[in-house]
Amino acid sequence: MSQKLTDEERKSLIDLANEARRRAYVPYSNYPVGAALRTKSGRLYSGVNVENAAYPQTMCAERVAIFKAVSEGETKFEVIAVVTNNGGSPCGGCRQVMAEFGLDTIVLMADGAGNLVKETTVHELLPEAFTPEHLK
């Protein structure tokens, strides 16, 4: 992996994502997800999944955190922590959105107890990703 995280940094990001997860709006799936994104400038953005009665309009926690960061002018990311009840992995749509902003972004996946389940990168989650470079 391109960057090294300390155990304290991992725990802090996982805790932030887990805290955010409490605010998830999940009346249909009852599967709350929280995300915590740290940009290369050091700013932190959290996100939660927000479900909708029209299911396709649901938004994932990872994309909420990323879109919040982008809306504040941040497009260079270091690490994103994703917390679910069981340490689930980001969906394909979220992987593609993460790839837009850097394949070297570290992805931490943790369970609801705050245990790190997996540490990887966007590149490892989405090999052969379609990126902005393909449009040049």
C-alpha positions, 0 to 999 in steps of 0.5 A, spaced: 500 500 500 502 506 498 501 509 505 502 507 512 497 508 517 498 507 524 493 503 529 491 510 532 489 513 525 485 506 523 481 506 530 480 513 529 477 513 522 473 507 524 470 510 530 468 516 526 465 512 521 461 507 526 459 514 530 456 516 523 453 510 522 448 511 528 445 517 523 443 512 517 436 512 515 435 505 513 427 503 514 427 498 509 434 494 509 435 495 517 443 495 514 446 501 517 453 503 514 457 509 516 463 512 512 469 516 514 473 519 509 480 523 510 483 527 504 490 528 503 489 535 506 487 532 512 480 534 512 475 529 515 468 527 512 463 522 514 457 519 510 451 514 512 447 510 507 440 514 506 434 509 503 428 511 499 422 508 498 423 508 491 429 503 492 434 505 486 434 512 489 438 510 495 445 513 496 451 509 500 455 512 505 461 512 501 458 516 496 455 521 501 462 522 504 465 523 497 460 527 495 461 532 501 468 532 500 468 534 493 462 539 494 467 542 499 473 542 494 477 536 496 478 531 490 485 528 493 483 522 498 488 518 503 483 513 506 476 511 507 473 507 513 467 503 512 463 500 517 457 495 517 454 490 522 458 485 519 464 488 515 461 488 509 465 491 502 463 497 498 458 496 492 460 496 485 458 503 484 461 506 490 468 502 488 467 506 481 466 513 485 472 512 489 476 510 483 474 517 480 479 520 485 484 515 486 486 508 486 491 508 491 486 510 496 486 506 502 479 502 504 478 500 511 472 495 512 470 494 519 464 491 523 459 494 528 464 492 534 469 497 531 474 491 529 478 492 522 476 486 517 480 488 511 485 493 509 485 494 502 486 499 496 481 502 491 485 499 486 485 492 489 477 492 490 476 495 482 482 492 478 482 495 471 478 500 473 475 505 468 478 512 470 478 519 467 485 517 464 481 513 459 477 519 457 483 522 454 
